[in-house]
Amino acid sequence: MITFYSLSFLILLVCQVLVLCDIRSVISANFDNRKVALQNYITQNNLSLPEQCARPCDGSKRRCYYNFYLEQYATQTRACHYCFPNGTNNCQCIIADGVDRSVTVANRRLPGPSIEVCEGDEVVIDVENHLEGSDVTIHWHGLYHHGTQYYDGVPFVTQCPILQGNTFRYTWTATHPGTHYWHSHTGFQKMDGLTGSIIIRQPLAVDPHSKLYDFDLSEHVMFVQDWIHELAGNRYPGCMKPDETHLKSTCHAVSQIPDNILINGKGVYEGFKAKNNIAALEVFKVFTGRRYRFRLIGAISLACPIQVRVKNHALTVIASDGEPLQPVQVDRIILTSGERYDFIIHTDNEPGHYDIEVQAVGLCTDLGISQVAKLEYIDECLTNSVTSNWLPIGKVYHSLDSNCDETQENAICVSELHSAKQIDEGILKVEPDVKLFLPFSLYTYEDEELFNRNEFNNFFVPLGGDHMAGLMNNISYVPPPSPLLSQFAELNPNQFCTNLKMDCQGMCRCTHLLKLPLNGVIELILIDQLKQPHLVHPFHLHGHTFYILGSGRISNVNESISLEKVMLMDDNNQLYSGNDHPPSKDTVSVPNNGYVVIRFRANSPGFWLFHCHFLNHLLTGMSIVLQIGDPSDFPPVPKNFPRCGDFIPEI
């Protein structure tokens, strides 16, 4: 929904642009003159405010300004008695699912402020950190950042963390149209609510699917996030309470399993029946006989994928991660952490209320974690939901049990989709410029290893009570003390490692860095050596999209995948799907006991993180940094760019 701001908030908003306006001149103006002063600053500096940028796109470009005020807040505050949330910032009530808890938010909103702009707009966001005792960075998930690499928002890769009391200005150009989102890339802040949507629209004349839908509305963004009822850090590294045998954990607050799901920050919790609970379901309103574009965002942090289906309505998928696809009709979509899908709903049913069911699957299938929203036909006043049964379970996109190297009647894998845009010819050549095999797994610590005196390795405790850390190529990623992009020359070379040049038996801990040639065609083959049933790992590449050339798994429960088997399959040309229009994405899920083959053009110089998007796996080392090009290829460091690092003077 396009939001409208109060005059006082607009004045504060523009006054945060310290470079562009003199705060004192606006504040000192009397009330009658403030509106005139504000309009003058907007005009003089060619700024547009959020509601001005959320517009039909006609090819014109704007400079869009946003201010994010970050703080620790709470659900169910007294603001909920003062006003009722209506989608605008005029009401600071956060209800979530009705359970009281502390939250980490921007502008006292859940999800945070939506960025809705047109392709080609310049976007400026001032992030003010008022989080007590916490630093922060914001990642703009799905954006390319060609020329603005310093604003990708990864701590100690592209920037120093923003300290409490400081403001950091992110600036980027909206060059990648589609459905994206922003989130904190620090600790568990994303899980605690510091996240929101990014929608970059195109003029209808250049949108390849514009003739397939009638409406693309702000209120049809479907922001789905997993949710727990306490600060996420309370469950990290996980419960370690031993049972009588002192072997396994008996605590139920498992760090990988959510308590609930929210849709656009709303939902109900069946385990909570407070008398004053004002939690509500999200409602998406439509008219009969129209075609609506919905934008689905998987703001998931934990290990359970989420299945989405709409009662009595087929879903026509037209894009994934902002990349256009040749349309495919399905009955359900399963998305994992970081994925986004655009789909079309044709409202050709009997007027009424239809359930939109969102359910946690995978490891959570039998736990009953679900949420409901409503698709409401508003042709006339309606009070009752449609009571017909669900349609029989039909075709599902991204089925967790699919053998993607085989055609299945009721399931579609991502590698079977077809791109709707022109393919880079170099991607389809027989051999890439660089081919890398990247097996990933979790390392299980022995007690005497983990709790050795003067050893302080990080870990998390999943289901079962083992103490584990994330690995890629047997390396657990350790961030450097200073940003790679701006202070690389100052870092100790011993900080870095790669298993291509060393033998990591068991596990190595270091800054995992791989150098790639600028403009080269790079092939990465991801291999799931963890082999945990019902667990698929989503991997996200910063700053680029990649093509998916193949995906598959070993379905025989008595047979395990291995690096050696995948290399043999590669030698026999058994990894590739043969799709001459492979889909492109920035986040892909690797089947359990399986593999995925991706290729991309390394056309943006810099340091780019490639990592598992599960927070526990990311924070314990399942990451790698890809260095594309040489420092001489990187854009210059911005003037007065913040610096950080160790301070260890001689004694």
Residue pairs with C-beta under 8 A, 6 or more apart in sequence:
1 87
1 88
1 218
1 219
2 51
2 54
2 116
2 218
3 50
3 51
3 87
3 88
3 89
4 51
4 88
5 13
5 49
5 50
5 51
5 88
5 89
5 90
6 90
7 34
7 35
7 38
9 89
9 90
10 38
10 49
11 26
11 27
11 34
11 38
12 67
13 49
13 65
13 67
14 20
14 21
14 26
14 38
14 41
14 42
14 47
14 49
14 65
15 21
15 23
15 26
15 27
16 67
16 126
16 128
16 167
17 45
17 47
17 65
17 124
17 126
18 167
19 169
20 41
20 45
20 47
21 41
21 45
25 37
26 34
26 37
26 38
26 41
29 36
29 37
41 47
42 48
42 49
45 63
46 63
47 63
47 64
47 65
48 62
48 63
48 64
48 65
49 64
49 65
50 64
50 65
50 66
50 113
50 114
50 115
50 116
52 62
52 64
53 62
53 64
53 116
53 117
53 118
53 121
54 114
54 116
54 117
54 218
55 118
57 118
57 119
57 201
57 202
57 203
57 204
58 203
59 120
59 203
60 118
61 118
61 120
61 121
61 122
62 117
62 118
62 121
62 122
63 121
63 122
63 124
64 115
64 117
64 121
64 122
64 123
64 124
65 124
65 125
65 126
66 113
66 115
66 123
66 124
66 125
66 126
67 107
67 125
67 126
67 128
68 106
68 107
68 112
68 113
68 125
68 126
68 127
68 128
68 138
69 106
69 107
69 108
69 128
69 130
70 104
70 105
70 106
70 127
70 128
70 129
70 130
70 131
70 136
70 194
71 104
71 105
71 108
71 130
71 131
72 102
72 103
72 104
72 131
72 132
73 94
73 102
73 103
73 104
73 105
73 108
74 94
74 100
74 101
74 102
74 103
75 94
75 95
75 96
75 98
75 99
75 100
75 101
75 103
75 110
76 94
76 95
76 98
76 100
77 92
77 93
77 94
79 91
79 92
79 93
79 108
80 93
80 94
80 95
80 278
82 91
82 93
83 90
83 91
83 92
83 93
84 91
84 93
84 278
85 91
85 93
85 94
85 95
89 107
89 108
89 109
89 113
92 108
94 103
94 105
94 108
94 109
94 110
94 193
94 265
95 265
95 266
95 278
95 279
95 280
96 103
96 110
96 227
96 262
96 265
96 266
96 267
96 279
97 227
97 260
97 262
97 266
97 267
97 268
97 269
97 272
97 279
98 268
98 269
98 272
98 274
98 277
98 278
98 279
99 229
99 259
99 260
99 269
99 272
101 229
101 230
101 231
102 192
102 230
102 231
103 110
103 192
103 193
104 131
104 184
104 189
104 192
104 193
104 194
104 231
105 112
105 193
105 194
106 112
106 113
106 127
106 194
106 196
107 113
109 196
109 265
110 193
110 262
110 265
111 193
111 195
111 196
111 197
111 223
111 225
111 264
111 265
111 299
112 182
112 193
112 194
112 195
112 196
113 196
114 196
114 197
114 198
114 199
114 218
114 221
115 123
115 125
115 182
115 196
115 197
115 198
115 199
116 197
116 198
116 199
116 201
116 218
117 123
117 174
117 199
117 200
117 201
118 174
118 200
118 201
118 202
118 203
119 174
119 175
119 177
119 200
119 201
119 202
119 203
120 173
120 174
120 175
121 173
121 174
121 200
122 171
122 172
122 173
122 174
123 170
123 171
123 172
123 173
123 174
124 169
124 170
124 171
125 138
125 169
125 170
125 171
126 167
126 168
126 169
127 136
127 138
127 162
127 167
127 168
127 169
127 170
128 166
128 167
129 135
129 136
129 162
129 163
129 164
129 165
129 166
129 167
129 168
130 164
130 165
131 164
131 189
132 164
133 164
134 164
134 186
134 187
134 189
135 155
135 161
135 162
135 163
135 164
135 186
136 161
136 162
136 184
136 186
136 189
136 194
137 153
137 154
137 155
137 159
137 161
137 162
137 168
137 184
137 185
137 186
138 153
138 170
138 182
138 183
138 184
138 185
138 194
139 152
139 153
139 154
139 182
139 183
139 184
139 185
139 542
140 151
140 152
140 153
140 170
140 172
140 180
140 182
140 198
141 180
141 181
141 182
141 183
141 198
141 338
141 540
141 586
142 176
142 178
142 179
142 180
142 181
142 198
142 321
142 322
142 340
142 586
143 152
143 172
143 174
143 175
143 176
143 180
143 198
143 543
144 175
144 176
144 543
144 544
144 604
145 151
145 152
145 172
145 542
145 543
145 604
145 606
146 175
146 543
146 603
146 604
147 173
147 635
148 171
148 172
148 173
148 635
149 158
149 485
149 543
149 604
149 605
149 606
149 607
149 634
149 635
150 158
150 159
150 485
150 486
150 635
150 637
150 638
150 641
151 158
151 159
151 170
151 171
151 172
152 158
152 159
152 542
152 543
152 606
152 608
152 609
153 159
153 170
153 185
154 185
154 542
154 609
155 161
155 185
155 186
155 479
155 483
156 479
156 480
156 481
156 482
156 483
156 484
156 644
157 479
157 483
157 484
157 485
157 607
157 608
157 609
157 625
158 483
158 484
158 485
158 486
158 606
158 607
159 168
159 483
159 485
159 486
159 641
159 642
160 482
160 483
160 642
160 643
160 644
161 186
161 644
162 168
166 642
168 642
174 200
176 200
176 322
176 545
177 200
177 201
177 202
177 207
177 322
178 200
178 319
178 321
178 322
178 323
178 340
178 342
179 197
179 198
179 199
179 221
179 295
179 296
179 297
179 319
179 321
179 322
179 340
179 341
179 342
180 197
180 198
180 199
180 200
180 297
180 321
180 322
180 340
181 195
181 196
181 197
181 198
181 223
181 297
181 299
181 340
182 195
182 196
182 197
182 198
183 190
183 194
183 195
183 196
183 299
184 190
184 194
184 195
187 233
187 619
188 231
188 232
188 233
188 236
188 301
188 615
190 299
190 301
190 615
191 226
191 228
191 232
191 301
191 302
191 615
192 231
192 232
195 225
195 299
196 223
197 221
197 223
197 295
197 297
199 218
199 221
199 295
200 322
201 207
201 216
204 210
208 324
208 420
208 421
209 293
209 318
209 319
209 324
209 327
209 344
209 420
212 291
212 316
212 318
212 327
212 344
213 291
213 292
213 293
213 344
214 290
214 291
214 292
215 290
215 291
215 292
215 293
216 292
216 293
217 292
217 293
219 284
219 285
220 284
220 292
220 293
220 294
220 295
221 264
221 294
221 295
221 297
222 263
222 264
222 284
222 294
222 295
222 296
222 297
222 308
222 356
222 373
223 263
223 264
223 265
223 297
223 299
224 261
224 262
224 263
224 296
224 297
224 298
224 299
224 300
224 306
224 308
224 335
224 358
225 261
225 262
225 299
225 300
225 301
226 258
226 260
226 261
226 300
226 301
226 302
226 304
226 306
226 360
227 258
227 259
227 260
227 261
227 262
227 267
228 235
228 258
228 259
228 260
229 259
229 260
229 269
232 301
232 615
234 253
235 253
235 254
235 255
236 255
236 460
236 616
236 619
237 255
237 458
237 459
237 460
237 461
237 467
238 249
238 251
238 254
238 255
238 460
238 461
238 462
238 616
239 249
239 250
239 251
239 252
239 253
239 254
239 255
239 461
240 249
240 251
240 461
240 465
240 467
241 249
241 250
241 251
242 248
242 249
242 250
243 249
243 250
247 465
248 464
248 465
249 461
249 464
249 465
254 462
254 463
255 302
255 460
255 461
255 462
255 616
256 302
256 303
256 304
256 363
256 462
256 463
256 614
256 616
257 302
257 303
257 304
257 363
257 364
257 367
257 369
257 463
258 302
258 304
258 360
258 364
258 369
259 269
259 271
259 369
260 267
260 269
260 369
260 371
261 267
261 306
261 358
261 359
261 360
261 369
261 370
261 371
262 371
263 281
263 282
263 356
263 358
263 371
263 373
264 282
264 373
266 279
266 280
266 281
266 282
266 373
267 279
267 281
267 282
267 371
267 372
268 277
268 279
268 280
268 281
268 371
268 372
269 279
281 372
281 373
281 374
282 373
282 374
283 373
283 374
283 376
284 294
284 356
284 373
284 374
284 375
284 376
285 376
285 378
286 292
286 345
286 347
286 375
286 376
286 377
286 378
287 347
287 377
287 378
287 379
288 347
288 348
288 349
288 351
288 377
288 379
289 347
289 348
290 346
290 347
291 344
291 345
291 346
291 347
292 344
292 345
292 347
293 318
293 342
293 343
293 344
294 342
294 343
294 344
294 345
295 340
295 342
296 308
296 333
296 335
296 340
296 341
296 342
296 343
297 340
298 306
298 335
298 336
298 337
298 338
298 339
298 340
300 306
300 335
300 336
300 337
300 338
300 613
301 337
301 614
301 615
302 337
302 614
302 615
302 616
303 362
303 363
303 462
303 535
303 614
303 616
304 360
304 361
304 362
304 363
304 364
304 369
305 334
305 335
305 336
305 360
305 361
305 362
305 398
305 400
305 536
305 589
306 334
306 335
306 336
306 358
306 359
306 360
306 361
307 332
307 333
307 334
307 357
307 358
307 359
307 360
307 361
307 396
308 315
308 332
308 333
308 334
308 335
308 356
308 357
308 358
309 315
309 331
309 332
309 333
309 356
309 357
309 390
310 345
310 354
310 355
310 356
310 357
310 375
311 354
311 355
311 356
311 357
311 375
311 386
311 390
311 391
312 349
312 354
312 386
312 388
312 390
312 391
313 345
313 346
313 347
313 349
313 354
313 375
314 329
314 330
314 331
314 345
314 346
315 329
315 330
315 331
315 332
315 333
315 343
315 344
315 345
316 327
316 328
316 329
316 343
316 344
316 345
316 346
317 325
317 327
317 328
317 329
317 330
317 333
317 341
317 342
317 343
317 397
317 417
318 324
318 325
318 327
318 342
318 343
318 344
318 420
319 325
319 341
319 342
320 339
320 340
320 341
320 342
320 414
320 417
320 583
320 585
321 339
321 340
321 545
321 584
321 585
321 586
321 587
322 340
322 545
322 586
323 419
323 421
323 545
323 583
323 584
323 585
324 419
324 420
324 421
325 417
325 418
325 419
325 420
325 583
326 417
326 418
326 419
326 420
326 581
327 344
328 397
328 412
328 417
329 395
330 394
330 395
330 396
330 397
330 412
331 391
331 393
331 394
331 395
331 396
332 393
332 394
332 395
332 396
332 397
333 341
333 343
333 396
333 397
333 398
334 361
334 396
334 397
334 398
334 399
334 400
335 341
335 398
336 398
336 536
336 538
336 587
336 589
336 613
337 538
337 587
337 613
337 614
338 538
338 540
338 586
338 587
338 613
339 538
339 585
339 587
339 589
341 397
345 375
347 375
347 377
349 377
349 386
350 386
351 377
351 379
351 380
351 382
352 377
352 382
352 384
352 385
352 386
353 374
353 375
353 376
353 377
353 382
353 384
353 385
353 386
354 374
354 375
354 376
354 377
354 385
354 386
355 372
355 373
355 374
355 375
355 385
356 372
356 373
356 374
356 375
357 370
357 371
357 372
358 370
358 371
358 372
358 373
359 369
359 370
359 371
360 367
360 369
360 370
361 400
362 400
362 534
362 535
362 536
363 463
363 534
363 535
365 534
374 385
376 382
393 410
394 410
395 409
395 410
395 411
395 412
396 410
396 411
396 412
397 411
397 412
398 412
398 413
398 414
398 589
399 408
399 410
399 411
399 412
399 413
400 534
400 536
400 591
401 411
402 408
402 411
402 412
402 413
402 591
403 552
403 553
403 555
404 413
404 414
404 415
404 416
404 550
404 551
404 552
404 553
404 577
404 591
404 594
405 550
405 551
405 552
405 553
405 574
405 577
406 552
407 416
413 551
414 548
414 551
414 583
414 585
414 588
414 589
415 548
415 549
415 550
415 551
415 577
415 579
415 582
415 583
415 596
416 577
416 579
417 583
418 579
418 581
418 582
418 583
419 547
419 581
419 582
419 583
419 584
421 584
423 547
423 580
423 581
423 582
424 547
424 601
426 521
426 601
427 521
427 547
427 582
427 599
427 600
427 601
428 580
429 521
432 520
432 521
432 522
432 523
432 599
433 517
433 520
433 521
433 522
434 516
434 517
434 520
434 521
434 522
434 523
435 523
435 525
436 500
436 514
436 522
436 523
436 524
436 525
437 525
437 527
437 563
437 566
437 567
438 472
438 473
438 524
438 525
438 526
438 527
438 624
439 472
439 473
439 474
439 526
439 527
439 528
439 529
439 563
440 470
440 471
440 472
440 473
440 526
440 527
440 528
440 529
440 530
440 537
440 590
440 612
440 622
441 471
441 528
441 529
441 530
442 462
442 468
442 469
442 470
442 471
442 530
442 617
442 622
443 468
443 469
443 470
443 471
443 474
443 476
443 506
443 507
444 466
444 467
444 468
445 457
445 459
445 466
445 467
445 468
445 469
447 467
449 455
450 457
450 459
450 467
457 469
457 476
457 509
458 469
458 619
458 620
458 621
459 467
459 468
459 469
459 620
460 467
460 468
460 469
460 616
460 619
460 620
461 467
461 468
462 468
462 616
468 620
469 476
469 507
469 620
469 621
470 476
470 477
470 612
470 616
470 617
470 618
470 620
470 621
470 622
470 623
471 507
471 621
471 622
472 512
472 621
472 622
472 623
472 624
473 498
473 499
473 500
473 504
473 512
473 624
474 499
474 504
474 505
474 506
474 507
474 508
475 497
475 498
475 499
475 504
475 507
475 508
475 509
475 510
475 512
475 621
475 624
476 507
476 508
476 509
476 620
476 621
476 622
477 510
477 511
477 512
477 611
477 621
477 622
477 623
477 624
477 625
478 509
478 510
478 511
478 621
479 511
480 491
480 495
480 511
481 491
481 644
481 645
481 646
482 490
482 491
482 643
482 644
482 645
482 646
483 644
484 491
484 511
484 513
484 607
484 625
484 627
485 606
485 607
485 634
485 637
486 637
486 641
486 643
487 643
487 645
488 607
488 631
489 631
490 645
495 510
495 511
496 510
496 511
496 512
496 513
497 504
497 508
497 510
497 511
497 512
497 513
498 512
498 513
498 514
499 508
500 514
502 508
509 621
511 625
512 623
512 624
512 625
513 607
513 624
513 625
513 627
514 624
514 625
514 626
514 627
515 627
516 522
516 602
516 626
516 627
516 628
516 629
517 602
517 628
517 629
518 602
518 603
518 605
518 628
518 629
518 630
518 633
519 601
519 602
519 603
520 601
520 602
521 599
521 600
521 601
521 602
522 599
522 600
522 601
522 602
522 626
523 549
523 597
523 598
523 599
524 546
524 597
524 598
524 599
524 610
525 566
525 570
525 575
525 595
525 596
525 597
526 539
526 588
526 590
526 595
526 596
526 597
526 598
527 561
527 562
527 563
527 566
527 590
527 595
528 537
528 553
528 561
528 590
528 591
528 592
528 593
528 594
528 595
529 561
529 562
529 563
530 537
530 592
531 560
531 561
531 592
531 593
532 592
533 592
534 592
535 592
536 589
536 590
536 591
536 592
537 589
537 590
537 612
537 614
537 617
537 622
538 587
538 588
538 589
538 590
538 612
538 613
538 614
539 587
539 588
539 589
539 590
539 596
539 610
539 611
539 612
539 613
540 586
540 587
540 610
540 611
540 613
541 586
541 587
541 598
541 600
541 608
541 610
541 626
542 608
542 609
542 610
543 604
543 606
543 608
544 586
544 600
544 601
544 602
544 603
544 604
544 608
545 584
545 585
545 586
545 600
546 584
546 585
546 586
546 588
546 598
546 599
546 600
547 582
547 583
547 584
547 598
547 599
547 600
548 582
548 583
548 584
548 585
548 588
548 596
548 597
548 598
549 575
549 576
549 577
549 579
549 582
549 597
549 598
549 599
550 575
550 576
550 577
550 595
550 596
550 597
551 577
551 588
551 590
551 591
551 594
551 595
551 596
551 597
552 575
552 591
552 594
552 595
553 561
553 591
553 592
553 593
553 594
553 595
554 560
554 561
554 565
554 593
554 594
555 593
560 593
561 593
561 594
561 595
566 575
566 595
569 575
575 595
575 597
576 597
587 613
588 596
588 598
589 596
590 596
602 626
602 628
602 629
604 628
605 628
605 629
605 630
605 633
605 634
605 635
606 627
606 628
606 629
606 634
607 625
607 626
607 627
607 628
608 625
608 626
608 628
609 623
609 624
609 625
609 626
610 623
610 624
610 625
610 626
611 617
611 618
611 622
611 623
611 624
612 618
612 622
612 623
614 622
